[in-house]
Amino acid sequence: MNEIKIFCPATIANISCGFDVLGLCLETVGDEMIIRKSDVKGIKITKIVGEVLPLETSKNVAGVAALALFRPIGYYQN
């Protein structure tokens, strides 16, 4: 497998009193990611649709999360 596609649903949080205990996932609103293997070492964000967000891995919340997954195995982004 060279590519995976994931969908992360948006949520409605704090729909009642209770300090964000109750929430709902929305079926059609959310973020979609396509993650591809590459021969080049590193994590690179190539495209963002719908919002103006940084493509620089260390300044993008998805990029920071991906880098955190690699930290335990000693991988660091250059």
PDB file of N, CA, C and O in Angstrom:
ATOM      1  N   MET A   1       0.855  -1.174   0.000  1.00  0.00           N
ATOM      2  CA  MET A   1       0.000   0.000   0.000  1.00  0.00           C
ATOM      3  C   MET A   1       0.901   1.237   0.000  1.00  0.00           C
ATOM      4  O   MET A   1       1.815   1.345   0.817  1.00  0.00           O
ATOM      5  N   ASN A   2       0.642   2.152  -0.904  1.00  0.00           N
ATOM      6  CA  ASN A   2       1.437   3.369  -1.018  1.00  0.00           C
ATOM      7  C   ASN A   2       0.703   4.610  -0.559  1.00  0.00           C
ATOM      8  O   ASN A   2       1.292   5.688  -0.477  1.00  0.00           O
ATOM      9  N   GLU A   3      -0.596   4.465  -0.253  1.00  0.00           N
ATOM     10  CA  GLU A   3      -1.402   5.635   0.090  1.00  0.00           C
ATOM     11  C   GLU A   3      -2.570   5.211   0.976  1.00  0.00           C
ATOM     12  O   GLU A   3      -3.167   4.154   0.775  1.00  0.00           O
ATOM     13  N   ILE A   4      -2.886   6.057   1.963  1.00  0.00           N
ATOM     14  CA  ILE A   4      -4.105   5.858   2.748  1.00  0.00           C
ATOM     15  C   ILE A   4      -4.868   7.172   2.804  1.00  0.00           C
ATOM     16  O   ILE A   4      -4.273   8.248   2.760  1.00  0.00           O
ATOM     17  N   LYS A   5      -6.184   7.077   2.902  1.00  0.00           N
ATOM     18  CA  LYS A   5      -7.045   8.252   3.027  1.00  0.00           C
ATOM     19  C   LYS A   5      -7.812   8.113   4.335  1.00  0.00           C
ATOM     20  O   LYS A   5      -8.424   7.078   4.602  1.00  0.00           O
ATOM     21  N   ILE A   6      -7.773   9.168   5.149  1.00  0.00           N
ATOM     22  CA  ILE A   6      -8.506   9.144   6.415  1.00  0.00           C
ATOM     23  C   ILE A   6      -9.434  10.352   6.492  1.00  0.00           C
ATOM     24  O   ILE A   6      -9.163  11.398   5.902  1.00  0.00           O
ATOM     25  N   PHE A   7     -10.526  10.193   7.224  1.00  0.00           N
ATOM     26  CA  PHE A   7     -11.481  11.272   7.446  1.00  0.00           C
ATOM     27  C   PHE A   7     -11.658  11.444   8.945  1.00  0.00           C
ATOM     28  O   PHE A   7     -11.926  10.479   9.660  1.00  0.00           O
ATOM     29  N   CYS A   8     -11.508  12.672   9.418  1.00  0.00           N
ATOM     30  CA  CYS A   8     -11.682  12.997  10.830  1.00  0.00           C
ATOM     31  C   CYS A   8     -12.906  13.893  10.946  1.00  0.00           C
ATOM     32  O   CYS A   8     -12.866  15.048  10.524  1.00  0.00           O
ATOM     33  N   PRO A   9     -13.998  13.376  11.515  1.00  0.00           N
ATOM     34  CA  PRO A   9     -15.220  14.178  11.573  1.00  0.00           C
ATOM     35  C   PRO A   9     -15.094  15.376  12.501  1.00  0.00           C
ATOM     36  O   PRO A   9     -14.418  15.323  13.529  1.00  0.00           O
ATOM     37  N   ALA A  10     -15.756  16.447  12.118  1.00  0.00           N
ATOM     38  CA  ALA A  10     -15.874  17.602  13.007  1.00  0.00           C
ATOM     39  C   ALA A  10     -16.841  17.226  14.125  1.00  0.00           C
ATOM     40  O   ALA A  10     -17.576  16.245  14.015  1.00  0.00           O
ATOM     41  N   THR A  11     -16.837  18.001  15.189  1.00  0.00           N
ATOM     42  CA  THR A  11     -17.707  17.693  16.322  1.00  0.00           C
ATOM     43  C   THR A  11     -18.489  18.922  16.757  1.00  0.00           C
ATOM     44  O   THR A  11     -18.118  20.064  16.488  1.00  0.00           O
ATOM     45  N   ILE A  12     -19.571  18.639  17.429  1.00  0.00           N
ATOM     46  CA  ILE A  12     -20.299  19.667  18.168  1.00  0.00           C
ATOM     47  C   ILE A  12     -20.057  19.322  19.632  1.00  0.00           C
ATOM     48  O   ILE A  12     -20.571  18.319  20.127  1.00  0.00           O
ATOM     49  N   ALA A  13     -19.292  20.131  20.314  1.00  0.00           N
ATOM     50  CA  ALA A  13     -18.978  19.856  21.713  1.00  0.00           C
ATOM     51  C   ALA A  13     -19.821  20.754  22.611  1.00  0.00           C
ATOM     52  O   ALA A  13     -20.339  21.785  22.182  1.00  0.00           O
ATOM     53  N   ASN A  14     -19.938  20.347  23.827  1.00  0.00           N
ATOM     54  CA  ASN A  14     -20.639  21.118  24.847  1.00  0.00           C
ATOM     55  C   ASN A  14     -22.083  21.412  24.436  1.00  0.00           C
ATOM     56  O   ASN A  14     -22.524  22.561  24.463  1.00  0.00           O
ATOM     57  N   ILE A  15     -22.816  20.352  24.054  1.00  0.00           N
ATOM     58  CA  ILE A  15     -24.208  20.531  23.660  1.00  0.00           C
ATOM     59  C   ILE A  15     -25.145  20.647  24.851  1.00  0.00           C
ATOM     60  O   ILE A  15     -26.344  20.879  24.693  1.00  0.00           O
ATOM     61  N   SER A  16     -24.594  20.485  26.029  1.00  0.00           N
ATOM     62  CA  SER A  16     -25.372  20.627  27.258  1.00  0.00           C
ATOM     63  C   SER A  16     -24.399  21.030  28.352  1.00  0.00           C
ATOM     64  O   SER A  16     -23.189  21.063  28.130  1.00  0.00           O
ATOM     65  N   CYS A  17     -24.916  21.333  29.516  1.00  0.00           N
ATOM     66  CA  CYS A  17     -24.005  21.645  30.617  1.00  0.00           C
ATOM     67  C   CYS A  17     -23.253  20.372  30.993  1.00  0.00           C
ATOM     68  O   CYS A  17     -23.751  19.269  30.768  1.00  0.00           O
ATOM     69  N   GLY A  18     -22.102  20.512  31.544  1.00  0.00           N
ATOM     70  CA  GLY A  18     -21.339  19.333  31.938  1.00  0.00           C
ATOM     71  C   GLY A  18     -19.893  19.385  31.512  1.00  0.00           C
ATOM     72  O   GLY A  18     -19.257  18.340  31.372  1.00  0.00           O
ATOM     73  N   PHE A  19     -19.352  20.574  31.302  1.00  0.00           N
ATOM     74  CA  PHE A  19     -17.928  20.740  31.017  1.00  0.00           C
ATOM     75  C   PHE A  19     -17.468  19.901  29.818  1.00  0.00           C
ATOM     76  O   PHE A  19     -16.502  19.147  29.926  1.00  0.00           O
ATOM     77  N   ASP A  20     -18.145  20.029  28.700  1.00  0.00           N
ATOM     78  CA  ASP A  20     -17.799  19.341  27.449  1.00  0.00           C
ATOM     79  C   ASP A  20     -17.866  17.820  27.558  1.00  0.00           C
ATOM     80  O   ASP A  20     -17.143  17.124  26.846  1.00  0.00           O
ATOM     81  N   VAL A  21     -18.704  17.301  28.418  1.00  0.00           N
ATOM     82  CA  VAL A  21     -18.846  15.856  28.539  1.00  0.00           C
ATOM     83  C   VAL A  21     -19.648  15.291  27.376  1.00  0.00           C
ATOM     84  O   VAL A  21     -19.373  14.182  26.918  1.00  0.00           O
ATOM     85  N   LEU A  22     -20.631  16.034  26.897  1.00  0.00           N
ATOM     86  CA  LEU A  22     -21.478  15.564  25.811  1.00  0.00           C
ATOM     87  C   LEU A  22     -21.074  16.227  24.495  1.00  0.00           C
ATOM     88  O   LEU A  22     -20.852  17.436  24.448  1.00  0.00           O
ATOM     89  N   GLY A  23     -20.980  15.441  23.442  1.00  0.00           N
ATOM     90  CA  GLY A  23     -20.656  15.978  22.130  1.00  0.00           C
ATOM     91  C   GLY A  23     -21.128  15.036  21.046  1.00  0.00           C
ATOM     92  O   GLY A  23     -21.460  13.884  21.324  1.00  0.00           O
ATOM     93  N   LEU A  24     -21.160  15.505  19.836  1.00  0.00           N
ATOM     94  CA  LEU A  24     -21.594  14.704  18.692  1.00  0.00           C
ATOM     95  C   LEU A  24     -20.588  14.838  17.552  1.00  0.00           C
ATOM     96  O   LEU A  24     -20.048  15.919  17.320  1.00  0.00           O
ATOM     97  N   CYS A  25     -20.337  13.738  16.842  1.00  0.00           N
ATOM     98  CA  CYS A  25     -19.554  13.801  15.611  1.00  0.00           C
ATOM     99  C   CYS A  25     -20.494  14.111  14.463  1.00  0.00           C
ATOM    100  O   CYS A  25     -21.623  13.623  14.428  1.00  0.00           O
ATOM    101  N   LEU A  26     -20.031  14.918  13.525  1.00  0.00           N
ATOM    102  CA  LEU A  26     -20.811  15.244  12.342  1.00  0.00           C
ATOM    103  C   LEU A  26     -20.396  14.315  11.208  1.00  0.00           C
ATOM    104  O   LEU A  26     -19.208  14.054  11.019  1.00  0.00           O
ATOM    105  N   GLU A  27     -21.361  13.823  10.463  1.00  0.00           N
ATOM    106  CA  GLU A  27     -21.079  12.806   9.452  1.00  0.00           C
ATOM    107  C   GLU A  27     -20.359  13.348   8.223  1.00  0.00           C
ATOM    108  O   GLU A  27     -19.482  12.671   7.687  1.00  0.00           O
ATOM    109  N   THR A  28     -20.702  14.543   7.763  1.00  0.00           N
ATOM    110  CA  THR A  28     -20.166  15.008   6.481  1.00  0.00           C
ATOM    111  C   THR A  28     -19.184  16.169   6.592  1.00  0.00           C
ATOM    112  O   THR A  28     -18.554  16.526   5.596  1.00  0.00           O
ATOM    113  N   VAL A  29     -19.037  16.756   7.748  1.00  0.00           N
ATOM    114  CA  VAL A  29     -18.116  17.883   7.921  1.00  0.00           C
ATOM    115  C   VAL A  29     -16.895  17.391   8.685  1.00  0.00           C
ATOM    116  O   VAL A  29     -17.024  16.748   9.727  1.00  0.00           O
ATOM    117  N   GLY A  30     -15.719  17.692   8.168  1.00  0.00           N
ATOM    118  CA  GLY A  30     -14.506  17.272   8.850  1.00  0.00           C
ATOM    119  C   GLY A  30     -13.291  17.462   7.975  1.00  0.00           C
ATOM    120  O   GLY A  30     -13.336  18.166   6.965  1.00  0.00           O
ATOM    121  N   ASP A  31     -12.210  16.832   8.369  1.00  0.00           N
ATOM    122  CA  ASP A  31     -10.948  16.929   7.642  1.00  0.00           C
ATOM    123  C   ASP A  31     -10.629  15.592   6.979  1.00  0.00           C
ATOM    124  O   ASP A  31     -10.810  14.528   7.571  1.00  0.00           O
ATOM    125  N   GLU A  32     -10.152  15.669   5.742  1.00  0.00           N
ATOM    126  CA  GLU A  32      -9.714  14.480   5.023  1.00  0.00           C
ATOM    127  C   GLU A  32      -8.223  14.601   4.772  1.00  0.00           C
ATOM    128  O   GLU A  32      -7.743  15.657   4.359  1.00  0.00           O
ATOM    129  N   MET A  33      -7.489  13.525   5.019  1.00  0.00           N
ATOM    130  CA  MET A  33      -6.055  13.505   4.758  1.00  0.00           C
ATOM    131  C   MET A  33      -5.740  12.340   3.843  1.00  0.00           C
ATOM    132  O   MET A  33      -6.312  11.257   3.969  1.00  0.00           O
ATOM    133  N   ILE A  34      -4.828  12.575   2.925  1.00  0.00           N
ATOM    134  CA  ILE A  34      -4.288  11.509   2.093  1.00  0.00           C
ATOM    135  C   ILE A  34      -2.795  11.458   2.414  1.00  0.00           C
ATOM    136  O   ILE A  34      -2.075  12.440   2.237  1.00  0.00           O
ATOM    137  N   ILE A  35      -2.351  10.308   2.883  1.00  0.00           N
ATOM    138  CA  ILE A  35      -0.957  10.131   3.298  1.00  0.00           C
ATOM    139  C   ILE A  35      -0.306   9.165   2.323  1.00  0.00           C
ATOM    140  O   ILE A  35      -0.792   8.055   2.109  1.00  0.00           O
ATOM    141  N   ARG A  36       0.818   9.608   1.729  1.00  0.00           N
ATOM    142  CA  ARG A  36       1.501   8.805   0.708  1.00  0.00           C
ATOM    143  C   ARG A  36       2.934   8.499   1.124  1.00  0.00           C
ATOM    144  O   ARG A  36       3.599   9.309   1.768  1.00  0.00           O
ATOM    145  N   LYS A  37       3.390   7.315   0.741  1.00  0.00           N
ATOM    146  CA  LYS A  37       4.795   6.961   0.910  1.00  0.00           C
ATOM    147  C   LYS A  37       5.633   7.773  -0.065  1.00  0.00           C
ATOM    148  O   LYS A  37       5.164   8.174  -1.130  1.00  0.00           O
ATOM    149  N   SER A  38       6.878   8.006   0.320  1.00  0.00           N
ATOM    150  CA  SER A  38       7.784   8.747  -0.544  1.00  0.00           C
ATOM    151  C   SER A  38       9.193   8.182  -0.389  1.00  0.00           C
ATOM    152  O   SER A  38       9.544   7.655   0.667  1.00  0.00           O
ATOM    153  N   ASP A  39       9.982   8.294  -1.428  1.00  0.00           N
ATOM    154  CA  ASP A  39      11.380   7.879  -1.338  1.00  0.00           C
ATOM    155  C   ASP A  39      12.230   8.919  -0.624  1.00  0.00           C
ATOM    156  O   ASP A  39      13.356   8.635  -0.215  1.00  0.00           O
ATOM    157  N   VAL A  40      11.688  10.129  -0.475  1.00  0.00           N
ATOM    158  CA  VAL A  40      12.402  11.217   0.175  1.00  0.00           C
ATOM    159  C   VAL A  40      12.058  11.204   1.666  1.00  0.00           C
ATOM    160  O   VAL A  40      10.884  11.175   2.034  1.00  0.00           O
ATOM    161  N   LYS A  41      13.081  11.224   2.519  1.00  0.00           N
ATOM    162  CA  LYS A  41      12.865  11.212   3.961  1.00  0.00           C
ATOM    163  C   LYS A  41      12.238  12.536   4.405  1.00  0.00           C
ATOM    164  O   LYS A  41      12.653  13.609   3.967  1.00  0.00           O
ATOM    165  N   GLY A  42      11.250  12.445   5.266  1.00  0.00           N
ATOM    166  CA  GLY A  42      10.641  13.644   5.811  1.00  0.00           C
ATOM    167  C   GLY A  42       9.132  13.608   5.746  1.00  0.00           C
ATOM    168  O   GLY A  42       8.541  12.723   5.126  1.00  0.00           O
ATOM    169  N   ILE A  43       8.520  14.575   6.389  1.00  0.00           N
ATOM    170  CA  ILE A  43       7.077  14.759   6.358  1.00  0.00           C
ATOM    171  C   ILE A  43       6.830  16.075   5.645  1.00  0.00           C
ATOM    172  O   ILE A  43       7.320  17.121   6.072  1.00  0.00           O
ATOM    173  N   LYS A  44       6.076  16.024   4.566  1.00  0.00           N
ATOM    174  CA  LYS A  44       5.845  17.220   3.765  1.00  0.00           C
ATOM    175  C   LYS A  44       4.353  17.385   3.526  1.00  0.00           C
ATOM    176  O   LYS A  44       3.697  16.467   3.033  1.00  0.00           O
ATOM    177  N   ILE A  45       3.817  18.540   3.869  1.00  0.00           N
ATOM    178  CA  ILE A  45       2.424  18.872   3.596  1.00  0.00           C
ATOM    179  C   ILE A  45       2.412  19.583   2.253  1.00  0.00           C
ATOM    180  O   ILE A  45       3.042  20.628   2.086  1.00  0.00           O
ATOM    181  N   THR A  46       1.688  19.009   1.295  1.00  0.00           N
ATOM    182  CA  THR A  46       1.754  19.545  -0.068  1.00  0.00           C
ATOM    183  C   THR A  46       0.543  20.362  -0.476  1.00  0.00           C
ATOM    184  O   THR A  46       0.627  21.172  -1.399  1.00  0.00           O
ATOM    185  N   LYS A  47      -0.594  20.160   0.205  1.00  0.00           N
ATOM    186  CA  LYS A  47      -1.800  20.849  -0.249  1.00  0.00           C
ATOM    187  C   LYS A  47      -2.809  20.937   0.891  1.00  0.00           C
ATOM    188  O   LYS A  47      -3.016  19.970   1.625  1.00  0.00           O
ATOM    189  N   ILE A  48      -3.430  22.097   1.032  1.00  0.00           N
ATOM    190  CA  ILE A  48      -4.522  22.304   1.980  1.00  0.00           C
ATOM    191  C   ILE A  48      -5.641  22.993   1.223  1.00  0.00           C
ATOM    192  O   ILE A  48      -5.429  24.028   0.590  1.00  0.00           O
ATOM    193  N   VAL A  49      -6.830  22.419   1.290  1.00  0.00           N
ATOM    194  CA  VAL A  49      -7.982  22.959   0.572  1.00  0.00           C
ATOM    195  C   VAL A  49      -8.992  23.495   1.573  1.00  0.00           C
ATOM    196  O   VAL A  49      -9.315  22.817   2.548  1.00  0.00           O
ATOM    197  N   GLY A  50      -9.494  24.703   1.344  1.00  0.00           N
ATOM    198  CA  GLY A  50     -10.593  25.232   2.146  1.00  0.00           C
ATOM    199  C   GLY A  50     -10.203  26.267   3.182  1.00  0.00           C
ATOM    200  O   GLY A  50     -11.032  27.094   3.561  1.00  0.00           O
ATOM    201  N   GLU A  51      -8.992  26.245   3.639  1.00  0.00           N
ATOM    202  CA  GLU A  51      -8.530  27.208   4.645  1.00  0.00           C
ATOM    203  C   GLU A  51      -7.107  27.642   4.316  1.00  0.00           C
ATOM    204  O   GLU A  51      -6.396  26.961   3.577  1.00  0.00           O
ATOM    205  N   VAL A  52      -6.703  28.764   4.863  1.00  0.00           N
ATOM    206  CA  VAL A  52      -5.323  29.218   4.718  1.00  0.00           C
ATOM    207  C   VAL A  52      -4.578  28.772   5.971  1.00  0.00           C
ATOM    208  O   VAL A  52      -4.671  29.403   7.024  1.00  0.00           O
ATOM    209  N   LEU A  53      -3.845  27.680   5.839  1.00  0.00           N
ATOM    210  CA  LEU A  53      -3.072  27.111   6.939  1.00  0.00           C
ATOM    211  C   LEU A  53      -1.643  26.913   6.478  1.00  0.00           C
ATOM    212  O   LEU A  53      -1.400  26.780   5.278  1.00  0.00           O
ATOM    213  N   PRO A  54      -0.678  26.891   7.412  1.00  0.00           N
ATOM    214  CA  PRO A  54       0.722  26.757   7.002  1.00  0.00           C
ATOM    215  C   PRO A  54       1.039  25.376   6.432  1.00  0.00           C
ATOM    216  O   PRO A  54       0.598  24.358   6.966  1.00  0.00           O
ATOM    217  N   LEU A  55       1.799  25.352   5.356  1.00  0.00           N
ATOM    218  CA  LEU A  55       2.288  24.100   4.792  1.00  0.00           C
ATOM    219  C   LEU A  55       3.555  23.632   5.505  1.00  0.00           C
ATOM    220  O   LEU A  55       3.934  22.466   5.390  1.00  0.00           O
ATOM    221  N   GLU A  56       4.208  24.524   6.236  1.00  0.00           N
ATOM    222  CA  GLU A  56       5.417  24.163   6.975  1.00  0.00           C
ATOM    223  C   GLU A  56       5.051  23.192   8.093  1.00  0.00           C
ATOM    224  O   GLU A  56       4.234  23.504   8.959  1.00  0.00           O
ATOM    225  N   THR A  57       5.665  22.015   8.063  1.00  0.00           N
ATOM    226  CA  THR A  57       5.307  20.918   8.964  1.00  0.00           C
ATOM    227  C   THR A  57       5.315  21.332  10.427  1.00  0.00           C
ATOM    228  O   THR A  57       4.389  20.993  11.164  1.00  0.00           O
ATOM    229  N   SER A  58       6.327  22.048  10.859  1.00  0.00           N
ATOM    230  CA  SER A  58       6.456  22.402  12.275  1.00  0.00           C
ATOM    231  C   SER A  58       5.486  23.503  12.711  1.00  0.00           C
ATOM    232  O   SER A  58       5.386  23.794  13.902  1.00  0.00           O
ATOM    233  N   LYS A  59       4.775  24.114  11.771  1.00  0.00           N
ATOM    234  CA  LYS A  59       3.814  25.168  12.098  1.00  0.00           C
ATOM    235  C   LYS A  59       2.368  24.751  11.829  1.00  0.00           C
ATOM    236  O   LYS A  59       1.453  25.569  11.932  1.00  0.00           O
ATOM    237  N   ASN A  60       2.165  23.485  11.486  1.00  0.00           N
ATOM    238  CA  ASN A  60       0.837  22.975  11.176  1.00  0.00           C
ATOM    239  C   ASN A  60       0.501  21.898  12.209  1.00  0.00           C
ATOM    240  O   ASN A  60       1.317  21.007  12.445  1.00  0.00           O
ATOM    241  N   VAL A  61      -0.675  21.957  12.824  1.00  0.00           N
ATOM    242  CA  VAL A  61      -1.005  21.033  13.916  1.00  0.00           C
ATOM    243  C   VAL A  61      -0.955  19.575  13.454  1.00  0.00           C
ATOM    244  O   VAL A  61      -0.544  18.711  14.227  1.00  0.00           O
ATOM    245  N   ALA A  62      -1.356  19.282  12.232  1.00  0.00           N
ATOM    246  CA  ALA A  62      -1.266  17.907  11.726  1.00  0.00           C
ATOM    247  C   ALA A  62       0.192  17.498  11.543  1.00  0.00           C
ATOM    248  O   ALA A  62       0.560  16.356  11.820  1.00  0.00           O
ATOM    249  N   GLY A  63       1.011  18.422  11.081  1.00  0.00           N
ATOM    250  CA  GLY A  63       2.439  18.143  10.922  1.00  0.00           C
ATOM    251  C   GLY A  63       3.125  17.903  12.249  1.00  0.00           C
ATOM    252  O   GLY A  63       3.947  16.995  12.369  1.00  0.00           O
ATOM    253  N   VAL A  64       2.798  18.702  13.243  1.00  0.00           N
ATOM    254  CA  VAL A  64       3.377  18.541  14.581  1.00  0.00           C
ATOM    255  C   VAL A  64       2.984  17.181  15.158  1.00  0.00           C
ATOM    256  O   VAL A  64       3.809  16.504  15.771  1.00  0.00           O
ATOM    257  N   ALA A  65       1.724  16.781  14.963  1.00  0.00           N
ATOM    258  CA  ALA A  65       1.269  15.473  15.446  1.00  0.00           C
ATOM    259  C   ALA A  65       2.024  14.341  14.736  1.00  0.00           C
ATOM    260  O   ALA A  65       2.425  13.366  15.372  1.00  0.00           O
ATOM    261  N   ALA A  66       2.214  14.471  13.428  1.00  0.00           N
ATOM    262  CA  ALA A  66       2.949  13.443  12.686  1.00  0.00           C
ATOM    263  C   ALA A  66       4.390  13.345  13.168  1.00  0.00           C
ATOM    264  O   ALA A  66       4.919  12.245  13.326  1.00  0.00           O
ATOM    265  N   LEU A  67       5.028  14.487  13.402  1.00  0.00           N
ATOM    266  CA  LEU A  67       6.398  14.481  13.918  1.00  0.00           C
ATOM    267  C   LEU A  67       6.464  13.819  15.290  1.00  0.00           C
ATOM    268  O   LEU A  67       7.434  13.124  15.593  1.00  0.00           O
ATOM    269  N   ALA A  68       5.445  14.027  16.124  1.00  0.00           N
ATOM    270  CA  ALA A  68       5.412  13.423  17.460  1.00  0.00           C
ATOM    271  C   ALA A  68       5.345  11.896  17.379  1.00  0.00           C
ATOM    272  O   ALA A  68       5.867  11.205  18.254  1.00  0.00           O
ATOM    273  N   LEU A  69       4.708  11.372  16.338  1.00  0.00           N
ATOM    274  CA  LEU A  69       4.661   9.921  16.163  1.00  0.00           C
ATOM    275  C   LEU A  69       6.042   9.339  15.874  1.00  0.00           C
ATOM    276  O   LEU A  69       6.338   8.208  16.259  1.00  0.00           O
ATOM    277  N   PHE A  70       6.866  10.103  15.208  1.00  0.00           N
ATOM    278  CA  PHE A  70       8.201   9.633  14.852  1.00  0.00           C
ATOM    279  C   PHE A  70       9.237   9.834  15.960  1.00  0.00           C
ATOM    280  O   PHE A  70      10.278   9.177  15.949  1.00  0.00           O
ATOM    281  N   ARG A  71       8.979  10.711  16.896  1.00  0.00           N
ATOM    282  CA  ARG A  71       9.953  11.036  17.945  1.00  0.00           C
ATOM    283  C   ARG A  71      10.437   9.796  18.719  1.00  0.00           C
ATOM    284  O   ARG A  71      11.638   9.681  18.961  1.00  0.00           O
ATOM    285  N   PRO A  72       9.560   8.870  19.115  1.00  0.00           N
ATOM    286  CA  PRO A  72      10.039   7.702  19.879  1.00  0.00           C
ATOM    287  C   PRO A  72      11.036   6.806  19.136  1.00  0.00           C
ATOM    288  O   PRO A  72      11.786   6.067  19.774  1.00  0.00           O
ATOM    289  N   ILE A  73      11.058   6.859  17.811  1.00  0.00           N
ATOM    290  CA  ILE A  73      12.007   6.024  17.057  1.00  0.00           C
ATOM    291  C   ILE A  73      13.251   6.798  16.629  1.00  0.00           C
ATOM    292  O   ILE A  73      14.076   6.296  15.866  1.00  0.00           O
ATOM    293  N   GLY A  74      13.373   8.031  17.133  1.00  0.00           N
ATOM    294  CA  GLY A  74      14.569   8.816  16.874  1.00  0.00           C
ATOM    295  C   GLY A  74      14.577   9.565  15.561  1.00  0.00           C
ATOM    296  O   GLY A  74      15.637  10.023  15.134  1.00  0.00           O
ATOM    297  N   TYR A  75      13.436   9.710  14.902  1.00  0.00           N
ATOM    298  CA  TYR A  75      13.357  10.442  13.641  1.00  0.00           C
ATOM    299  C   TYR A  75      13.077  11.904  13.928  1.00  0.00           C
ATOM    300  O   TYR A  75      12.213  12.221  14.746  1.00  0.00           O
ATOM    301  N   TYR A  76      13.790  12.791  13.271  1.00  0.00           N
ATOM    302  CA  TYR A  76      13.539  14.227  13.414  1.00  0.00           C
ATOM    303  C   TYR A  76      13.536  14.858  12.037  1.00  0.00           C
ATOM    304  O   TYR A  76      14.360  14.532  11.182  1.00  0.00           O
ATOM    305  N   GLN A  77      12.601  15.762  11.837  1.00  0.00           N
ATOM    306  CA  GLN A  77      12.476  16.489  10.575  1.00  0.00           C
ATOM    307  C   GLN A  77      13.646  17.444  10.428  1.00  0.00           C
ATOM    308  O   GLN A  77      14.029  18.100  11.396  1.00  0.00           O
ATOM    309  N   ASN A  78      14.222  17.536   9.235  1.00  0.00           N
ATOM    310  CA  ASN A  78      15.302  18.498   8.973  1.00  0.00           C
ATOM    311  C   ASN A  78      14.733  19.822   8.572  1.00  0.00           C
ATOM    312  O   ASN A  78      15.482  20.763   8.310  1.00  0.00           O
TER     313      ASN A  78
END
